[in-house]
């Protein structure tokens, strides 16, 4: 029987590339696509795929929340995360939320196909960089080391605003991009500064880089 797959990514070209890649496999059927987390949850409930290939950072509901919702409603559906971010915080939150594997977008086509099939077989494929962080966290726990200070909990919208501010967008540009009011952006930005105890854009950029929310190219630094 074919492996039924739902592809979730907000970048159209990348999503189409994944569809072409998986559709070229004789035993894989791409049953749907989604450009955001809210749509991913809705289509997962409608289509009941075997695997959801999930992006991390998307407008609205992000991959972490979408994974949690899908796994809560459909525990039999596997979620294979495919992201450019390999920071420990995102990895741990996604695995804790029920992800069945975590691969990076720099993976080769063959590696992604193998990961998909490994997930269906009950495995948990991890990119080597991601696996190293998981092992490091496990060793720390086994050795009884103190847990690192927890990062403040940010809402999906606050994460979006943080990423866009760090990338150099003005509040007005962010409002237009996210289709919200300038006043709402101001409120999110104020809340970010308060929660993170940061005081200017430079500190926000450094925080976003440290957490893997943006890359050096995106920050323009």
CORVENPE-V215333 format. One record per pair of residues at least 24 apart in sequence whose ideal C-beta (glycine too) atoms are under 8 Angstrom apart, sorted by the first residue. I is the first residue (numbers start at 1). J is the second residue. D is the distance in Angstrom with one decimal. If there is no record, write none. Layout:
<<I J D> <I J D>>
//
This chain:
<<1 27 7.9> <2 27 5.6> <2 28 6.1> <2 29 4.1> <3 27 6.1> <3 28 4.8> <3 29 6.9> <3 50 5.2> <3 51 6.4> <3 116 6.7> <3 117 7.1> <3 120 5.4> <4 29 5.4> <4 31 4.8> <4 47 7.4> <4 48 7.7> <4 49 4.5> <4 50 4.7> <4 51 7.5> <5 29 6.9> <5 30 5.2> <5 31 6.6> <5 49 5.7> <5 50 6.9> <5 51 5.1> <5 52 7.6> <5 53 6.2> <5 116 7.0> <6 30 7.8> <6 31 6.2> <6 32 4.8> <6 33 7.3> <6 34 6.7> <6 40 7.0> <6 43 5.9> <6 44 6.0> <6 47 6.0> <6 49 4.2> <6 51 7.4> <6 52 4.7> <6 53 7.1> <7 32 7.4> <7 33 5.0> <7 34 7.3> <7 53 5.2> <8 33 7.5> <8 34 4.5> <8 35 7.8> <8 36 7.7> <8 37 7.4> <8 39 7.8> <8 40 4.2> <8 52 6.1> <8 53 6.5> <8 54 4.9> <8 55 5.6> <8 58 7.6> <8 63 7.4> <8 66 7.1> <9 35 7.3> <9 53 7.9> <9 55 4.2> <9 58 7.5> <9 82 7.5> <10 35 5.1> <10 36 5.9> <10 55 6.4> <10 58 4.4> <10 59 6.2> <11 55 7.8> <14 105 7.6> <18 53 6.3> <18 82 7.6> <18 112 7.7> <21 109 5.5> <21 112 6.7> <21 113 7.1> <22 53 7.7> <22 113 7.2> <22 116 6.8> <25 113 6.1> <28 113 7.8> <28 116 7.0> <36 60 5.1> <36 61 6.5> <37 61 3.0> <37 62 5.7> <37 63 6.3> <37 65 6.0> <37 66 3.4> <37 69 8.0> <37 156 7.7> <38 66 7.6> <40 66 4.8> <40 70 7.0> <41 66 5.6> <41 69 4.8> <41 70 5.8> <41 73 7.6> <44 70 4.8> <44 73 7.7> <44 74 6.1> <44 77 6.2> <45 73 6.2> <45 74 7.0> <48 74 6.8> <48 77 7.0> <49 77 6.3> <50 77 7.0> <50 78 6.6> <50 120 6.0> <51 77 7.3> <51 78 4.7> <51 79 7.4> <51 80 5.7> <51 100 7.9> <51 116 6.1> <51 119 5.7> <51 120 6.3> <52 77 6.2> <52 78 7.3> <52 79 4.9> <52 80 7.2> <53 80 5.1> <53 82 5.5> <53 116 7.2> <54 79 5.3> <54 80 6.8> <54 81 5.2> <54 82 6.8> <54 99 7.4> <55 81 7.9> <55 82 6.4> <55 83 6.4> <56 81 6.5> <56 83 3.8> <56 84 7.7> <56 85 5.6> <56 90 6.3> <56 94 7.5> <57 83 7.5> <57 85 7.1> <57 159 7.5> <57 160 7.9> <57 163 6.7> <57 213 7.2> <59 160 6.4> <59 178 6.7> <60 156 6.9> <60 157 8.0> <60 160 8.0> <61 156 5.8> <62 156 4.7> <62 159 6.4> <62 160 7.8> <63 94 7.1> <64 90 7.1> <64 93 5.3> <64 94 5.8> <64 97 5.9> <64 156 7.9> <65 156 5.8> <67 94 5.9> <67 97 4.8> <67 98 5.9> <67 99 5.4> <68 97 4.1> <68 98 6.5> <70 98 7.7> <71 97 6.6> <71 98 3.2> <71 99 7.9> <72 98 7.7> <78 119 4.7> <78 120 6.7> <80 115 6.1> <80 116 6.2> <80 119 5.0> <80 125 7.4> <82 107 7.8> <82 112 7.1> <84 215 7.6> <85 212 4.3> <85 213 7.3> <86 127 6.8> <86 129 4.8> <86 130 5.4> <86 133 6.9> <86 212 6.7> <87 133 7.9> <87 210 7.9> <87 211 5.7> <87 212 3.4> <88 133 4.6> <88 136 7.6> <88 137 6.5> <89 151 6.0> <89 211 6.2> <89 212 7.8> <90 211 7.9> <90 212 6.5> <91 130 5.4> <91 133 5.5> <91 134 6.6> <92 134 7.9> <92 137 6.5> <95 134 7.2> <100 124 5.9> <101 125 4.1> <101 126 6.5> <102 126 5.4> <102 127 6.5> <102 130 4.8> <103 127 5.0> <103 130 7.7> <104 129 6.6> <104 130 7.0> <151 211 7.3> <152 195 4.3> <152 196 6.0> <154 192 7.3> <154 195 6.7> <157 188 6.2> <158 188 5.5> <158 191 6.3> <158 192 5.7> <158 195 7.6> <159 213 7.0> <161 185 6.3> <161 188 4.3> <161 189 6.2> <161 192 6.6> <162 192 5.5> <162 204 6.5> <162 207 7.6> <162 208 6.0> <162 213 6.5> <163 208 6.2> <163 213 4.9> <163 214 5.9> <165 189 6.5> <165 192 7.6> <165 201 6.4> <165 204 5.6> <166 201 7.7> <166 204 5.4> <166 205 4.6> <166 207 7.7> <166 208 3.7> <166 209 7.5> <166 213 6.7> <166 214 5.1> <166 218 7.7> <166 219 5.9> <167 214 5.8> <167 218 5.1> <167 219 6.4> <167 220 7.6> <168 219 7.4> <168 220 5.6>>
//
